[in-house]
Amino acid sequence: MACRDGHQSDGQRALRRRAIPAMLLPDRTKGIPMRMQDKVAVITGGASGIGRRTAERYVEEGGRVIVADIQDAAGEQACAALGGPERARFIRCDVLREADIAAAVALAVGTWGRLDLMFNNAGRGGVPDPIETMPAEGWDWTMSLLVRSVMLGIKHATGPMRAQGGGAIVNTASIAGLIPGSTAAAYSVAKASVIHLTKCAALELAPLRIRVNCVCPGPIATPIFGRGLNLPSQLDASVAARAAAVLDDFQPLPRGGRPDDIAEGVMYLADERAGFVTGHALTIDGGFAAGMRKSDHDRVWAPLRTAVAGLAESA
Ligand SMILES: NC(=O)c1ccc[n+]([C@@H]2O[C@H](COP(=O)([O-])OP(=O)(O)OC[C@H]3O[C@@H](n4cnc5c(N)ncnc54)[C@H](O)[C@@H]3O)[C@@H](O)[C@H]2O)c1
């Protein structure tokens, strides 16, 4: 039972966690199909969080990945854990720099001869300022990091994919791109732009059999929440754990979002199972963007009900 203010006590939260039906959790016990056998991906932001988990899933299903990130140590460590240079290679790639993105694609093609998935995923929170006091350079930085980088990823993936007769591009947007006000304006506008860019690119590239889709994650327990506070990367695991501890009640489904949830969506969009899907924004958010929860709805409407009920009593 929820407290009057709509929040839950630790005990209530623990009970809720225990009650998660098995069908809501991914089943990793049934054997993993090798859908990405001999396929090659470039994953920007592949050293952490959603990108790293997607790299793991891609390799688990037989593929090879280029992990493209600005975190050298974490990127190298991720690649070693993925099986070393036969399976995964790291390249330092700052997605603010076009030449770095081109080099990541060139490494994939030069090493393994093809590019099947371009996952334009690197990012962090944009500038938090309200529009009234927005520094123009902060706005430009946010758009460069989150939108221009995605455009450049699409641009440089197109040549190799055209040459091999097709491919899949997946971009990371956000529910912030669907719901204005759910984050600061710059990030929200950037992610809305990623959704629109995805559709524009899908139309342009469909004749080349290049499918372009995006994922719109809800809150996912990753180190991203520490990056805006400039916390050192040694605290990444602690940041993700703290985020996980408070996200259980954030959305209608009674558990928090995890990198695995988004990785599965990317794997679907990358694969031939989604061979007729392009220009799609796949929301993966435990129902957050679907609408207001009953508990929130009741809280918002309670004052009105009370006010009108008072009239009924005096009538
Ligand atoms: N975690 C969430 O709640 C959430 C929700 C919606 C969307 N997203 C989006 O998901 C994507 C991945 O975020 P995450 O949650 O996995 O965070 P994360 O911090 O765990 O991973 C992001 C990775 O991107 C890298 N990166 C940052 N700037 C870069 C740059 N200039 N060049 C190259 N790499 C860079 C970081 O080093 C990091 O490894 C981001 O685009 C983010 O906006 C996250």
The ligand as a Tripos MOL2 file, in Angstrom:
@<TRIPOS>MOLECULE
LIG
   44    48     1     0     0
SMALL
NO_CHARGES

@<TRIPOS>ATOM
      1 N1         20.6430    6.2930  -18.4640 N.am      1 LIG1
      2 C1         19.5080    6.8940  -18.7640 C.2       1 LIG1
      3 O1         18.6290    7.0930  -17.8960 O.2       1 LIG1
      4 C2         19.2470    7.3330  -20.1650 C.ar      1 LIG1
      5 C3         17.9120    7.5970  -20.5340 C.ar      1 LIG1
      6 C4         17.6560    8.0270  -21.8320 C.ar      1 LIG1
      7 C5         18.6830    8.1670  -22.7430 C.ar      1 LIG1
      8 N2         19.9760    7.9020  -22.3560 N.ar      1 LIG1
      9 C6         21.0160    8.0650  -23.3540 C.3       1 LIG1
     10 O2         21.7000    6.8330  -23.4730 O.3       1 LIG1
     11 C7         23.0200    7.0690  -23.9810 C.3       1 LIG1
     12 C8         24.0150    6.2800  -23.1640 C.3       1 LIG1
     13 O3         23.9820    6.7490  -21.8390 O.3       1 LIG1
     14 P1         24.2540    5.8130  -20.5570 P.3       1 LIG1
     15 O4         23.0940    5.9800  -19.6610 O.co2     1 LIG1
     16 O5         24.6680    4.4680  -20.9840 O.co2     1 LIG1
     17 O6         25.4450    6.6440  -19.8930 O.3       1 LIG1
     18 P2         26.9600    6.2310  -19.5620 P.3       1 LIG1
     19 O7         27.5600    7.4660  -18.9950 O.co2     1 LIG1
     20 O8         27.0070    4.9860  -18.7720 O.co2     1 LIG1
     21 O9         27.5750    5.9240  -21.0020 O.3       1 LIG1
     22 C9         27.7890    6.9580  -21.9380 C.3       1 LIG1
     23 C10        29.1280    6.7480  -22.5950 C.3       1 LIG1
     24 O10        29.2800    7.7830  -23.5690 O.3       1 LIG1
     25 C11        30.6200    8.2130  -23.5030 C.3       1 LIG1
     26 N3         30.7650    9.5730  -24.0180 N.ar      1 LIG1
     27 C12        30.3700   10.7330  -23.4550 C.ar      1 LIG1
     28 N4         30.7490   11.7710  -24.2120 N.ar      1 LIG1
     29 C13        31.4050   11.2580  -25.2830 C.ar      1 LIG1
     30 C14        32.0490   11.8110  -26.4060 C.ar      1 LIG1
     31 N5         32.1240   13.1480  -26.5850 N.pl3     1 LIG1
     32 N6         32.5770   10.9920  -27.3200 N.ar      1 LIG1
     33 C15        32.5310    9.6520  -27.1440 C.ar      1 LIG1
     34 N7         31.9720    9.0480  -26.0830 N.ar      1 LIG1
     35 C16        31.4070    9.8620  -25.1610 C.ar      1 LIG1
     36 C17        30.9950    8.1420  -22.0260 C.3       1 LIG1
     37 O11        32.4000    8.1050  -21.8480 O.3       1 LIG1
     38 C18        30.2890    6.8650  -21.6160 C.3       1 LIG1
     39 O12        31.1570    5.7460  -21.7320 O.3       1 LIG1
     40 C19        23.2030    8.5850  -23.9580 C.3       1 LIG1
     41 O13        23.0070    9.0980  -25.2560 O.3       1 LIG1
     42 C20        22.0980    9.0720  -23.0310 C.3       1 LIG1
     43 O14        21.7090   10.3930  -23.3090 O.3       1 LIG1
     44 C21        20.2580    7.4700  -21.0920 C.ar      1 LIG1
@<TRIPOS>BOND
     1     1     2 1
     2     2     3 2
     3     2     4 1
     4     4     5 ar
     5     4    44 ar
     6     5     6 ar
     7     6     7 ar
     8     7     8 ar
     9     8     9 1
    10     8    44 ar
    11     9    10 1
    12     9    42 1
    13    10    11 1
    14    11    12 1
    15    11    40 1
    16    12    13 1
    17    13    14 1
    18    14    15 2
    19    14    16 1
    20    14    17 1
    21    17    18 1
    22    18    19 2
    23    18    20 1
    24    18    21 1
    25    21    22 1
    26    22    23 1
    27    23    24 1
    28    23    38 1
    29    24    25 1
    30    25    26 1
    31    25    36 1
    32    26    27 ar
    33    26    35 ar
    34    27    28 ar
    35    28    29 ar
    36    29    30 ar
    37    29    35 ar
    38    30    31 1
    39    30    32 ar
    40    32    33 ar
    41    33    34 ar
    42    34    35 ar
    43    36    37 1
    44    36    38 1
    45    38    39 1
    46    40    41 1
    47    40    42 1
    48    42    43 1
@<TRIPOS>SUBSTRUCTURE
     1 LIG1         1 GROUP 0 **** ****
